[in-house]
Amino acid sequence: MSRSHAQSCFDVAVVGAGVVGCAIARRFTLEGAKVIVLEKAPDILDGASKGNSGILHTGFDAPCGSLEQSCIASGYSEYLDIRERLGLPLIRSGALVLAWTEEEEARLPELMQQARDNGVGDVEALTSDEILRREPNLSRRVRAGFCVPREFIIDPWSAPHAYLLQALTNGAELRRECEVLAGQFDGSAWRLETSAGEIAATCVINAAGLYGDLVEQTLRGASDFHIRPRKGQFVVYDKAAAGLVKSILLPVPSATTKGIVVCRTAFGNLLVGPTAEEQTARDEAVLVPETLAQLQERGTQIVPALSGIEVSAIYAGLRPATEFKDYQIRAHREINLITVGGIRSTGLSSALGIARHVFSQYLELGHAPHALTDPIWPTVAQISEAGERSWQTPCNDGVVCHCERVTRAEIEAALEGPLAPGSFAGLKRKTRVTMGRCQGFYCSAELARLTKDRLKHPMSGAPDDR
């Protein structure tokens, strides 16, 4: 390798800037590695990470002894340790696992024992009367259940933003609209051909989510797993619904899905979902009116008072499921490649744990970086309802998005810095603009003016110079 090439060679190239890629970038940067993150989309979180339930799971129902369970437990613990330093919220709601049929009720003792085996020893059996005293708006048809006190609600977007922001602040680099097209390992380093030019790195970490098997095929010529996209549709009720429940309401899980959840969100709404629908498309999650109607019906069966509350938003996400039940994380020592695949619906909770696990594999490959002695700890803007928002402070320059109470000062701040959005979708995930009841009907014109010439992919309908 030439001297100029060696000088520009990164220690690690992370392919994919979803929540897992962001957490990996943070861990490796803090451990002293020179990191670059490659994301093919205009913004981070544009894939599977953009749509989830926003729950910090304990892993009580993960397969015992699985890598998934281990990573969830580790990630959960680290989130609690670092969240205040990064400005991340935590809504201490707890969860209730509810049985609605005789068959589901019969499975409760088994699930409680599984939770204890997974180190979640504070679960508590509840009768129907005890459940209804906790949640008086539940349907009287509930038979029994148990509580998981340490399941919490978090902001699903600020967490990965904070992870990557800390990485970038401490020296990592991010390249967006940078798709990996090919790669060659020369025995000591990778030369990656991307849509933004060639990049050299000693080690590559494939965290490409829904495209993980395709990236694997590109780099190795083979893949040990195949992505089977699993669509989850959600309905989000107006903010008046959030007062109807206190806990995260979980069903008895099946072999393939955690089932339909009813819970508050960090943004003051209440959601019902997700579905679990197998599909082949990796880049689209089509909303189906009949399925959304079924979700509303199920929500009303669980919380009857929802029948009188409007749905303010609908969305769908894709999970990168595979033919295997467990995560597919493995190191290919001979070519300095670590694969992180099959991180399904628990990625938000396990991301920090996955990052630690992947770093341990990196050390086993023979690498020995020196951890930063005094890393910088930036904080992200507070966009959840768990803390003080910009509209509650002076000098906010006025509210632009009234449904979500997003101020002009928030928008201006979001448009600056190392994670400034490249698209309007990215701005939405950083601020919540247009995510409320009117879905941008009243504020889109002002947002188009504010973002004019500041987004690489501008809003449709942005004003011209006339």
C-alpha positions as CSV (number, residue, x, y, z in Angstrom):
1,M,0.0,0.0,0.0
2,S,1.4,3.4,-0.9
3,R,2.2,5.9,1.8
4,S,-0.6,8.3,0.8
5,H,-3.0,5.4,0.8
6,A,-1.9,4.3,4.3
7,Q,-2.3,7.8,5.6
8,S,-5.9,8.0,4.5
9,C,-6.7,4.4,5.7
10,F,-9.3,4.2,8.4
11,D,-9.1,1.6,11.1
12,V,-12.8,0.7,10.7
13,A,-15.4,1.3,8.1
14,V,-19.0,0.8,9.4
15,V,-21.4,0.1,6.6
16,G,-24.9,1.4,7.6
17,A,-26.0,4.2,9.8
18,G,-29.0,2.7,11.5
19,V,-29.2,2.5,15.3
20,V,-26.7,-0.4,15.4
21,G,-24.2,1.2,13.0
22,C,-24.4,4.4,15.1
23,A,-23.8,2.6,18.3
24,I,-20.9,0.6,16.8
25,A,-19.3,3.9,15.5
26,R,-19.6,5.3,19.0
27,R,-18.0,2.3,20.8
28,F,-15.1,2.0,18.4
29,T,-14.4,5.8,18.4
30,L,-14.4,5.9,22.2
31,E,-12.0,2.9,22.1
32,G,-9.6,4.9,20.0
33,A,-10.2,3.6,16.5
34,K,-10.3,5.8,13.5
35,V,-13.8,5.3,12.2
36,I,-15.8,6.1,9.1
37,V,-19.5,5.4,8.7
38,L,-20.9,4.8,5.2
39,E,-24.6,5.3,4.6
40,K,-26.2,5.0,1.2
41,A,-29.2,7.1,2.1
42,P,-29.3,11.0,2.4
43,D,-29.7,10.7,6.2
44,I,-29.0,8.3,9.0
45,L,-31.9,6.1,10.2
46,D,-33.4,5.9,6.7
47,G,-33.8,2.1,6.9
48,A,-35.2,-0.2,9.5
49,S,-34.4,2.2,12.3
50,K,-36.8,4.9,11.2
51,G,-39.9,3.0,12.4
52,N,-40.2,1.2,15.7
53,S,-42.1,1.1,19.0
54,G,-39.7,3.3,21.0
55,I,-39.4,0.8,23.9
56,L,-36.3,0.0,25.9
57,H,-36.7,-3.7,26.5
58,T,-35.2,-5.7,29.3
59,G,-35.0,-8.8,27.1
60,F,-37.2,-10.7,29.5
61,D,-38.8,-12.7,26.7
62,A,-35.7,-13.2,24.5
63,P,-34.6,-16.8,23.9
64,C,-32.6,-17.9,27.0
65,G,-28.8,-18.1,26.3
66,S,-29.2,-16.3,22.9
67,L,-26.8,-13.7,21.6
68,E,-29.9,-11.4,21.3
69,Q,-30.7,-11.8,25.0
70,S,-27.1,-11.0,26.0
71,C,-26.9,-7.9,23.8
72,I,-30.2,-6.6,25.0
73,A,-29.2,-7.0,28.6
74,S,-25.9,-5.2,28.0
75,G,-27.4,-2.5,25.8
76,Y,-30.2,-1.9,28.3
77,S,-27.7,-1.4,31.1
78,E,-25.4,0.9,29.2
79,Y,-28.4,3.1,28.0
80,L,-29.3,3.7,31.6
81,D,-25.7,4.5,32.5
82,I,-25.1,7.0,29.7
83,R,-28.5,8.5,28.9
84,E,-28.2,11.6,31.2
85,R,-24.8,12.5,29.9
86,L,-26.1,12.5,26.3
87,G,-29.4,14.2,27.2
88,L,-31.6,11.1,26.4
89,P,-35.0,10.7,27.9
90,L,-36.5,7.8,29.9
91,I,-40.2,7.4,30.7
92,R,-40.5,4.9,33.6
93,S,-43.7,3.2,32.5
94,G,-43.2,-0.5,33.2
95,A,-45.0,-3.1,31.1
96,L,-47.8,-5.5,31.6
97,V,-47.9,-8.8,29.7
98,L,-51.6,-9.6,29.3
99,A,-53.5,-12.8,28.7
100,W,-56.8,-12.6,26.9
101,T,-57.5,-16.3,26.4
102,E,-57.3,-19.4,28.4
103,E,-54.4,-20.6,26.3
104,E,-52.5,-17.4,26.8
105,E,-53.1,-17.5,30.5
106,A,-51.7,-21.0,30.7
107,R,-48.4,-19.7,29.2
108,L,-47.8,-17.0,31.8
109,P,-45.9,-19.1,34.3
110,E,-43.6,-20.3,31.6
111,L,-42.9,-16.7,30.4
112,M,-42.3,-15.5,33.9
113,Q,-39.8,-18.3,34.5
114,Q,-38.1,-17.3,31.2
115,A,-37.9,-13.7,32.4
116,R,-36.2,-14.9,35.6
117,D,-33.8,-17.1,33.6
118,N,-32.9,-14.0,31.6
119,G,-32.0,-12.1,34.7
120,V,-35.2,-10.1,35.0
121,G,-36.2,-11.3,38.4
122,D,-38.6,-8.6,39.4
123,V,-41.6,-9.8,37.3
124,E,-44.8,-10.1,39.3
125,A,-47.9,-12.2,38.6
126,L,-51.2,-10.2,38.5
127,T,-54.8,-11.2,38.6
128,S,-57.4,-9.5,36.4
129,D,-58.6,-7.3,39.3
130,E,-55.0,-6.2,40.1
131,I,-54.4,-5.4,36.4
132,L,-57.6,-3.3,36.2
133,R,-56.7,-1.4,39.3
134,R,-53.5,-0.4,37.6
135,E,-55.1,0.2,34.2
136,P,-58.8,1.0,34.7
137,N,-59.3,1.7,31.0
138,L,-58.5,-1.8,29.9
139,S,-61.2,-4.1,28.7
140,R,-62.7,-6.2,31.4
141,R,-62.0,-9.3,29.3
142,V,-58.4,-9.4,30.5
143,R,-57.9,-12.7,32.3
144,A,-54.5,-12.4,34.0
145,G,-50.9,-11.2,33.4
146,F,-47.7,-10.1,35.0
147,C,-45.8,-6.9,35.2
148,V,-42.2,-6.2,34.1
149,P,-41.4,-3.0,36.0
150,R,-38.2,-2.1,34.2
151,E,-39.6,-1.9,30.6
152,F,-39.4,1.8,29.6
153,I,-40.4,4.2,26.9
154,I,-37.6,6.1,25.1
155,D,-37.1,8.4,22.1
156,P,-36.3,6.1,19.2
157,W,-34.4,8.7,17.1
158,S,-32.5,10.8,19.6
159,A,-30.7,7.8,20.9
160,P,-28.9,6.9,17.6
161,H,-28.4,10.5,16.8
162,A,-26.6,10.9,20.2
163,Y,-24.5,7.8,19.6
164,L,-23.3,9.0,16.2
165,L,-22.9,12.6,17.4
166,Q,-20.6,11.5,20.1
167,A,-18.6,9.5,17.6
168,L,-18.3,12.4,15.2
169,T,-17.5,14.9,18.0
170,N,-14.6,12.6,19.0
171,G,-13.1,12.2,15.5
172,A,-15.2,9.8,13.5
173,E,-16.4,10.6,9.9
174,L,-19.7,10.1,8.2
175,R,-20.3,9.8,4.5
176,R,-23.9,9.9,3.4
177,E,-25.2,8.9,-0.1
178,C,-22.2,6.6,-0.1
179,E,-23.2,3.1,-1.2
180,V,-20.7,0.3,-1.1
181,L,-20.5,-1.1,-4.6
182,A,-17.5,-3.5,-4.4
183,G,-14.6,-4.2,-2.2
184,Q,-11.2,-6.0,-2.2
185,F,-9.1,-7.1,0.8
186,D,-5.4,-7.1,-0.1
187,G,-4.3,-9.0,3.0
188,S,-3.9,-6.0,5.3
189,A,-6.7,-3.6,4.3
190,W,-9.9,-3.2,2.4
191,R,-10.3,-0.9,-0.6
192,L,-14.0,-0.2,-0.9
193,E,-15.5,1.1,-4.1
194,T,-18.4,3.4,-3.2
195,S,-20.8,5.7,-5.0
196,A,-18.7,8.6,-3.4
197,G,-15.3,7.3,-4.3
198,E,-12.7,4.8,-3.0
199,I,-12.3,4.3,0.8
200,A,-9.6,2.3,2.5
201,A,-10.0,0.7,5.9
202,T,-8.2,-2.0,7.8
203,C,-11.5,-3.6,9.0
204,V,-15.1,-3.5,7.7
205,I,-18.1,-3.9,9.8
206,N,-21.3,-4.8,7.9
207,A,-24.2,-3.3,9.7
208,A,-26.3,-2.7,6.6
209,G,-29.6,-3.9,8.1
210,L,-32.1,-4.7,5.4
211,Y,-29.3,-5.0,2.9
212,G,-26.9,-6.9,5.1
213,D,-26.9,-10.1,3.1
214,L,-26.4,-8.2,-0.1
215,V,-23.4,-6.3,1.3
216,E,-22.1,-9.6,2.6
217,Q,-22.4,-11.1,-0.9
218,T,-20.6,-8.1,-2.4
219,L,-17.7,-8.3,0.0
220,R,-17.3,-12.0,0.6
221,G,-18.9,-13.5,-2.4
222,A,-21.3,-15.4,-0.1
223,S,-23.7,-14.8,2.8
224,D,-24.5,-17.1,5.7
225,F,-28.0,-15.6,6.0
226,H,-30.8,-14.1,3.9
227,I,-32.8,-11.1,4.8
228,R,-36.5,-11.7,4.9
229,P,-38.1,-8.2,5.4
230,R,-40.9,-8.2,7.9
231,K,-43.2,-5.3,7.7
232,G,-44.8,-3.8,10.8
233,Q,-47.7,-1.3,10.5
234,F,-48.6,1.1,13.3
235,V,-51.5,3.5,14.0
236,V,-50.8,6.5,16.2
237,Y,-53.6,8.0,18.2
238,D,-54.0,11.7,19.0
239,K,-52.5,13.0,22.2
240,A,-55.7,12.7,24.2
241,A,-55.2,8.9,24.1
242,A,-52.0,8.9,26.0
243,G,-53.8,9.4,29.3
244,L,-55.7,6.2,28.8
245,V,-52.9,3.9,29.8
246,K,-49.9,4.1,32.1
247,S,-48.0,0.9,31.2
248,I,-46.7,-0.6,28.0
249,L,-49.3,-3.2,27.2
250,L,-47.8,-6.4,25.8
251,P,-49.4,-9.5,24.5
252,V,-48.3,-13.0,25.1
253,P,-45.7,-13.4,22.3
254,S,-45.9,-15.9,19.5
255,A,-43.0,-17.9,18.0
256,T,-42.5,-15.2,15.3
257,T,-43.5,-11.9,16.8
258,K,-43.9,-10.0,20.0
259,G,-47.5,-9.2,18.8
260,I,-49.6,-6.1,19.0
261,V,-48.4,-3.6,21.6
262,V,-50.4,-0.7,23.0
263,C,-48.2,2.0,24.6
264,R,-47.6,5.7,25.0
265,T,-44.8,7.3,22.9
266,A,-42.1,9.6,24.1
267,F,-43.8,12.3,22.0
268,G,-47.1,12.2,23.9
269,N,-49.2,10.0,21.7
270,L,-50.4,6.4,22.0
271,L,-49.5,3.8,19.4
272,V,-50.9,0.4,18.5
273,G,-48.8,-2.1,16.5
274,P,-46.8,-3.5,14.9
275,T,-48.1,-6.2,12.6
276,A,-45.7,-8.9,11.3
277,E,-46.0,-9.4,7.6
278,E,-43.4,-11.1,5.5
279,Q,-42.5,-9.5,2.2
280,T,-39.7,-9.5,-0.4
281,A,-39.3,-5.7,-1.0
282,R,-36.6,-4.1,1.1
283,D,-37.2,-0.5,0.3
284,E,-40.9,0.0,0.7
285,A,-43.4,-0.6,3.5
286,V,-46.8,-0.1,2.0
287,L,-49.6,0.9,4.3
288,V,-52.7,-1.3,3.9
289,P,-56.0,0.3,4.9
290,E,-57.6,-3.0,5.8
291,T,-54.7,-3.9,8.1
292,L,-54.7,-0.5,9.7
293,A,-58.5,-0.9,10.4
294,Q,-57.7,-4.2,12.0
295,L,-55.1,-2.6,14.2
296,Q,-57.6,0.0,15.3
297,E,-60.1,-2.7,16.0
298,R,-57.6,-4.6,18.1
299,G,-56.6,-1.4,20.0
300,T,-60.3,-0.8,20.8
301,Q,-60.6,-4.4,22.0
302,I,-57.8,-3.8,24.5
303,V,-58.7,-0.2,25.4
304,P,-62.4,0.4,24.6
305,A,-62.1,4.2,25.0
306,L,-59.9,4.4,21.9
307,S,-63.1,4.1,19.8
308,G,-63.8,7.8,20.5
309,I,-60.3,9.1,19.7
310,E,-58.9,10.0,16.3
311,V,-55.9,8.4,14.7
312,S,-53.4,11.2,14.0
313,A,-50.7,9.3,12.1
314,I,-50.0,5.9,10.5
315,Y,-46.6,4.5,9.5
316,A,-44.9,1.2,8.7
317,G,-41.4,-0.1,9.2
318,L,-39.4,-3.1,8.0
319,R,-37.4,-5.4,10.3
320,P,-34.4,-7.3,8.8
321,A,-35.5,-10.7,9.9
322,T,-33.6,-13.8,8.6
323,E,-34.2,-17.6,8.5
324,F,-32.6,-17.7,11.9
325,K,-34.2,-16.8,15.3
326,D,-31.0,-15.3,16.7
327,Y,-28.8,-12.4,15.7
328,Q,-26.2,-13.2,13.0
329,I,-23.0,-11.7,14.2
330,R,-19.7,-13.2,13.3
331,A,-16.1,-12.3,12.5
332,H,-14.4,-13.4,9.3
333,R,-10.8,-13.3,10.6
334,E,-9.1,-14.0,7.3
335,I,-10.5,-10.9,5.7
336,N,-11.0,-8.5,8.6
337,L,-14.7,-8.4,8.2
338,I,-17.3,-8.5,11.0
339,T,-20.9,-9.1,10.0
340,V,-23.8,-7.8,12.1
341,G,-27.1,-9.2,10.6
342,G,-30.6,-10.2,11.5
343,I,-31.1,-7.5,14.2
344,R,-34.9,-7.6,14.1
345,S,-37.2,-5.6,16.4
346,T,-34.9,-5.4,19.4
347,G,-32.2,-3.3,17.8
348,L,-33.0,-0.1,19.7
349,S,-32.6,-1.9,23.0
350,S,-29.6,-4.0,22.1
351,A,-27.6,-1.6,20.0
352,L,-25.1,-0.6,22.7
353,G,-24.7,-4.2,23.7
354,I,-24.1,-5.2,20.1
355,A,-21.5,-2.6,19.8
356,R,-19.6,-4.0,22.8
357,H,-19.9,-7.5,21.5
358,V,-18.6,-6.5,18.1
359,F,-15.7,-4.6,19.6
360,S,-14.7,-7.7,21.6
361,Q,-14.6,-9.6,18.2
362,Y,-12.5,-6.8,16.8
363,L,-9.9,-7.3,19.6
364,E,-9.9,-11.1,18.9
365,L,-8.9,-10.2,15.3
366,G,-5.7,-8.9,16.8
367,H,-6.4,-5.1,16.8
368,A,-5.4,-3.1,19.8
369,P,-6.6,0.5,19.8
370,H,-6.0,2.8,22.8
371,A,-9.2,4.1,24.4
372,L,-9.8,7.9,24.6
373,T,-8.9,9.2,28.0
374,D,-11.2,12.1,28.1
375,P,-13.9,11.8,25.4
376,I,-16.3,14.6,24.7
377,W,-20.0,14.0,25.7
378,P,-22.3,16.2,23.5
379,T,-26.0,16.3,24.2
380,V,-28.9,16.1,21.8
381,A,-31.9,18.4,21.7
382,Q,-34.8,17.4,23.8
383,I,-37.7,16.5,21.5
384,S,-39.6,14.1,23.8
385,E,-42.2,15.0,26.3
386,A,-40.1,13.7,29.2
387,G,-38.2,17.0,29.7
388,E,-38.4,20.7,29.0
389,R,-39.0,21.5,25.3
390,S,-37.8,24.5,23.4
391,W,-41.2,26.1,23.3
392,Q,-41.2,26.3,27.1
393,T,-38.0,28.4,27.1
394,P,-37.3,32.0,26.2
395,C,-35.7,33.1,22.9
396,N,-37.2,30.2,20.9
397,D,-38.2,32.5,18.0
398,G,-41.8,31.3,18.1
399,V,-43.5,28.0,17.3
400,V,-43.6,26.9,13.6
401,C,-45.2,23.4,13.9
402,H,-48.1,23.9,16.4
403,C,-49.3,20.3,16.5
404,E,-45.9,19.2,17.9
405,R,-44.9,22.6,19.3
406,V,-41.6,22.8,17.4
407,T,-39.9,26.2,17.5
408,R,-38.0,28.1,14.9
409,A,-35.0,27.9,17.1
410,E,-35.1,24.1,17.2
411,I,-35.4,23.9,13.4
412,E,-32.5,26.3,12.9
413,A,-30.3,24.4,15.3
414,A,-31.2,21.0,13.7
415,L,-30.1,22.4,10.3
416,E,-26.6,23.0,11.6
417,G,-23.8,20.8,12.9
418,P,-22.2,17.4,11.8
419,L,-25.6,15.7,11.7
420,A,-27.5,18.4,9.8
421,P,-30.2,16.6,7.8
422,G,-29.9,16.1,4.0
423,S,-33.6,15.6,3.5
424,F,-36.8,16.7,5.1
425,A,-37.3,13.1,6.5
426,G,-34.1,13.6,8.4
427,L,-35.3,17.0,9.8
428,K,-38.5,15.4,10.9
429,R,-36.6,12.8,13.0
430,K,-34.6,15.5,14.6
431,T,-37.4,17.8,15.5
432,R,-40.9,16.1,15.1
433,V,-42.1,18.8,12.5
434,T,-45.2,17.7,10.6
435,M,-45.7,14.6,12.7
436,G,-48.8,15.9,14.5
437,R,-52.5,15.9,13.8
438,C,-52.4,18.1,10.7
439,Q,-49.4,16.2,9.2
440,G,-47.8,19.5,8.1
441,F,-50.9,21.0,6.5
442,Y,-50.4,24.4,8.3
443,C,-46.6,24.6,8.7
444,S,-45.3,23.1,5.4
445,A,-45.1,26.4,3.6
446,E,-43.1,28.0,6.4
447,L,-40.8,24.9,6.7
448,A,-40.2,25.1,3.0
449,R,-39.0,28.7,3.4
450,L,-36.9,27.9,6.4
451,T,-35.2,24.9,4.7
452,K,-34.8,26.5,1.2
453,D,-31.2,25.9,0.0
454,R,-30.3,24.1,3.2
455,L,-31.4,20.6,2.4
456,K,-29.6,18.6,-0.3
457,H,-33.0,17.0,-1.1
458,P,-35.4,19.9,-0.6
459,M,-39.1,19.7,0.4
460,S,-41.4,19.3,-2.5
461,G,-43.2,22.6,-3.1
462,A,-40.3,24.7,-1.7
463,P,-40.7,28.4,-2.7
464,D,-38.8,29.7,-5.7
465,D,-37.1,33.0,-5.9
466,R,-40.1,35.0,-7.0
